[in-house]
Amino acid sequence: MKKIALVAALAAVSASAFAQSSVTLWGRMNTTVESQKFGTGDRKVVVQNNSSRIGLKGAEDLGGGLKASFALEHGLNSDTGAQTSPGAFWNREAQVQLSGSFGAVRLGQWTHGSYFAVADYISMHNHDTGTSSDALLSYIGGNANKVGYFTPNIDGFVGEITMGAGEGAAPRVLDLSGNYDQGPLHLGAGFTKQGSNKQYAGRALYELGEFTVGAYLQREDMDGNTRNIWRLAGMYTMGASEFHVNLGSTSKSSDFDTLHKGTNKATQLTLGYNYNLSKRTKVYGFFTKVDSKTNGDDFNSLAAGIRHNF
């Protein structure tokens, strides 16, 4: 009887503690069948992963407006089942956070806020994933070993200040970003610096009934060589259907080899269609074409796929 009473007491304590916290399993499976052509090579049909992932996130209410939370995110190839990074299981995100009326402090690994504030925000077709993702954007510095501060929402504005430690293996990374959302107008800006390399970018998006239009402009400085990058995006919604168009381009830089993704004086055009079967599931198709003006590193793909969020 004493053992039964002890087990019952422990269960009551555990239930009370668990009631104040929550853990969620979530993810995205996003896969396409594509007809792809790289450069002067032969066209081939492939089953393509589009940034599929699975994750855990949780939060505990500590009282007085204070909350502890964590997020773990694993990237996987939905076409083969293999993880996207052989060196780390939680390769997309691994962070712990303490938040309150002061904002939030976060430690660990996550994607730069400057990326979400600019390129990801206007990638309305497929959330900047897979072969139709933005091939021209400049992304500087790694995502690991970071300390970040997130401001509270101040009349529609939120900001993020992040420092990557480098830990002696690489120069420290500073990333700053801000987002302003007020009605149909959405603005964002980002800055990243690692050593002598840096990027500046600004974004605007406006909702006008069934139409949504957005654009960003980025300035990249890599070891003293600069180039400009821009992208325009538009979406028209009609019931469950979405029609998308994206057009991006870069100026020429004098130092091709160090540039992000090997794109130097290039353009990218993407045309897409989404049909939303529910809030979590869609079927879609797209055509994307990257045209390199200087090195012949061209790519195009015609694709059809399914995306399911859970």
C-alpha positions in Angstrom: 0.0 0.0 0.0 2.9 2.4 0.8 4.4 1.7 -2.7 1.0 2.3 -4.4 0.7 5.6 -2.4 4.2 6.7 -3.4 3.6 5.9 -7.1 0.3 7.8 -7.0 2.0 10.8 -5.4 4.8 10.8 -8.0 2.3 10.5 -10.8 0.3 13.5 -9.4 3.5 15.6 -9.2 4.5 14.6 -12.8 1.0 15.3 -14.1 1.1 18.8 -12.5 4.5 19.6 -14.0 3.5 18.3 -17.4 0.4 20.3 -17.4 2.5 23.5 -17.4 4.6 22.4 -20.4 4.1 21.0 -23.9 6.1 19.2 -26.5 5.0 19.1 -30.2 6.2 16.8 -33.0 6.0 18.6 -36.3 7.4 18.5 -39.8 7.0 18.8 -43.5 7.3 16.3 -46.3 7.8 18.1 -49.6 8.6 16.0 -52.7 8.5 16.6 -56.5 8.9 14.7 -59.7 11.0 16.8 -62.0 12.5 16.9 -65.5 15.9 18.6 -64.9 18.7 19.9 -67.2 22.1 21.1 -65.9 24.2 23.1 -68.3 24.9 21.2 -71.5 24.1 17.8 -69.9 21.3 15.5 -70.8 17.8 16.1 -69.4 16.8 13.6 -66.7 13.8 12.7 -64.6 14.3 12.7 -60.8 12.3 12.5 -57.6 13.4 15.6 -55.7 13.4 16.5 -52.0 12.3 20.1 -51.3 13.6 20.8 -47.8 11.7 18.1 -45.9 12.2 18.1 -42.2 10.9 16.8 -38.9 11.2 18.5 -35.5 10.4 18.8 -31.9 9.5 22.0 -30.1 8.3 22.6 -26.6 7.6 25.3 -24.0 7.1 25.6 -20.3 5.2 28.5 -18.6 7.4 29.6 -15.7 4.9 32.1 -14.4 5.0 35.9 -14.3 5.1 36.1 -18.1 8.3 34.1 -18.3 8.6 31.1 -20.6 11.3 28.6 -21.5 11.2 26.8 -24.9 13.3 24.7 -27.2 13.4 23.7 -30.8 15.1 20.8 -32.6 14.9 20.3 -36.4 16.2 17.5 -38.5 16.5 17.8 -42.3 15.9 14.6 -44.3 15.8 13.7 -48.0 12.2 12.7 -48.7 13.2 10.9 -51.9 15.7 8.5 -50.1 15.0 8.7 -46.4 18.6 9.8 -45.7 19.5 12.8 -43.5 20.6 15.9 -45.4 23.7 16.4 -43.3 25.8 13.3 -42.5 27.6 15.1 -39.7 24.7 16.2 -37.5 21.2 14.8 -36.9 19.6 18.1 -35.7 21.2 19.8 -38.7 18.6 22.5 -39.3 18.0 23.9 -35.8 18.9 23.1 -32.2 18.2 26.0 -29.7 16.9 26.8 -26.3 15.2 30.1 -25.4 14.0 32.2 -22.5 11.3 34.8 -23.2 9.2 37.3 -21.4 8.1 41.0 -21.6 11.7 41.9 -22.3 11.7 39.9 -25.5 13.7 36.6 -25.8 17.3 35.3 -25.5 18.2 32.3 -27.6 21.3 30.0 -27.6 22.3 27.4 -30.1 21.8 26.9 -33.9 19.2 28.5 -36.2 18.9 30.2 -39.6 19.8 33.9 -39.8 17.0 36.4 -39.1 18.2 38.4 -42.1 17.3 35.5 -44.4 13.7 35.2 -43.0 13.3 39.0 -43.1 14.2 39.2 -46.8 14.3 36.2 -49.2 12.1 33.7 -47.4 9.4 36.3 -46.8 8.7 36.9 -50.5 9.3 33.3 -51.6 5.5 32.7 -51.5 5.4 29.8 -54.0 7.2 27.0 -52.2 8.8 28.7 -49.1 12.2 29.0 -50.8 12.8 25.2 -51.0 14.1 22.7 -53.5 15.1 23.6 -57.1 12.7 26.5 -57.3 14.4 28.2 -54.3 16.3 31.5 -54.7 19.6 30.5 -56.4 21.0 34.1 -56.3 20.7 35.3 -52.7 24.0 35.8 -50.8 24.0 34.0 -47.4 27.1 34.8 -45.2 28.3 32.9 -42.2 27.2 29.6 -40.5 24.2 29.0 -38.3 25.9 27.2 -35.3 27.2 28.5 -31.9 25.0 31.6 -31.8 23.6 33.9 -29.1 20.6 36.0 -30.1 18.3 38.6 -28.7 14.7 39.1 -30.0 12.8 42.3 -29.2 9.2 42.2 -28.2 6.6 43.4 -30.7 6.6 47.2 -30.6 3.7 48.5 -32.7 4.3 46.0 -35.4 8.1 46.0 -35.3 10.3 43.0 -34.1 14.0 42.9 -34.3 16.8 40.2 -33.9 20.4 40.7 -33.0 22.6 37.6 -33.3 26.3 36.8 -32.8 28.0 33.6 -34.0 30.9 32.8 -31.7 33.1 31.3 -34.4 35.0 29.4 -31.6 38.4 30.1 -33.2 37.6 28.0 -36.3 36.0 30.9 -38.3 35.5 34.7 -37.9 32.6 35.7 -35.7 29.3 36.4 -37.5 27.0 39.3 -36.7 23.5 39.2 -38.1 20.9 42.0 -37.6 17.3 41.9 -38.9 14.0 43.8 -38.4 10.4 43.2 -39.6 7.5 45.6 -39.6 4.0 44.4 -40.2 1.0 46.7 -40.3 -2.1 45.8 -42.2 -1.4 45.0 -45.8 2.2 46.4 -45.6 5.1 44.2 -44.6 8.7 45.5 -44.5 12.0 43.8 -43.6 15.7 44.5 -43.6 18.8 42.5 -42.8 22.6 42.9 -42.4 25.3 40.2 -42.0 29.0 40.5 -41.4 31.7 37.9 -41.1 35.3 39.2 -41.3 35.5 41.4 -44.3 32.4 39.9 -46.0 29.0 41.5 -45.5 25.6 41.9 -47.1 22.8 44.5 -46.7 19.2 43.8 -47.9 15.7 45.3 -47.7 12.3 43.9 -48.5 8.8 45.1 -49.1 5.6 43.2 -49.6 2.0 44.5 -50.1 -1.3 42.7 -50.1 -4.0 44.1 -52.4 -7.0 41.8 -52.3 -6.3 38.7 -54.4 -2.9 40.1 -55.4 0.3 40.1 -53.4 3.5 41.7 -54.6 6.9 41.7 -53.0 10.5 42.5 -53.8 14.0 42.6 -52.2 17.3 44.3 -53.0 20.6 43.0 -51.6 24.1 44.4 -51.7 26.9 41.9 -51.3 30.6 42.7 -50.5 32.8 39.6 -50.6 36.5 40.4 -50.1 36.1 43.9 -51.6 34.2 42.6 -54.7 30.6 43.8 -54.8 27.4 42.9 -56.6 23.7 43.8 -56.4 21.0 41.1 -56.2 17.2 41.7 -56.6 14.0 39.7 -56.8 10.4 40.5 -57.7 7.6 38.2 -56.6 3.8 38.2 -57.3 0.9 36.0 -56.3 -2.7 35.9 -57.4 -5.2 33.8 -55.4 -8.5 32.4 -56.7 -10.2 30.2 -54.2 -7.9 27.3 -53.5 -5.6 28.2 -56.4 -2.5 30.3 -56.3 -0.6 31.6 -59.4 3.0 32.7 -58.8 5.7 34.4 -60.7 9.3 35.2 -59.5 12.1 37.0 -61.3 15.5 37.7 -59.9 18.9 38.9 -61.2 22.4 39.8 -60.1 25.0 42.3 -61.4 28.4 41.1 -62.4 31.3 40.9 -59.9 35.0 40.9 -60.6 35.6 37.9 -58.3 33.5 35.0 -59.5 35.0 32.1 -57.5 34.1 33.4 -54.1 30.5 34.2 -54.8 27.6 32.4 -53.2 26.4 29.3 -55.2 28.6 30.1 -58.2 26.2 32.7 -59.6 27.8 35.7 -61.3 25.7 37.9 -63.5 22.7 35.6 -63.6 18.9 35.6 -63.8 16.3 33.3 -62.5 12.7 33.0 -63.5 10.1 30.8 -61.7 6.4 30.3 -62.7 4.3 28.3 -60.2 0.9 27.0 -59.5 -0.4 25.8 -56.1 -3.7 24.1 -55.3 -4.4 24.0 -51.6 -6.3 20.9 -50.6 -6.3 22.1 -47.0 -4.4 24.4 -44.8 -1.7 21.7 -44.4 -1.6 20.0 -47.8 -1.1 21.2 -51.4 -0.3 19.9 -54.8 1.7 22.1 -57.0 3.8 22.6 -60.2 6.5 25.0 -61.3 9.0 25.8 -64.0 12.2 27.4 -62.9 15.2 28.5 -65.0 18.6 29.8 -63.9 20.5 31.5 -66.7 24.2 32.3 -65.9 25.5 35.0 -68.2 29.2 34.4 -67.6 30.0 30.7 -67.1 27.3 28.6 -68.7 26.2 27.1 -65.3 22.6 27.0 -66.4 19.7 25.0 -64.9 16.0 24.5 -65.6 13.4 22.2 -64.2 9.7 21.4 -64.8 8.2 19.9 -61.7 5.0 18.6 -60.0 4.8 17.7 -56.4 3.0 17.3 -53.0 3.7 19.2 -49.8 2.2 18.1 -46.5 2.7 19.8 -43.1 2.1 18.0 -39.9 
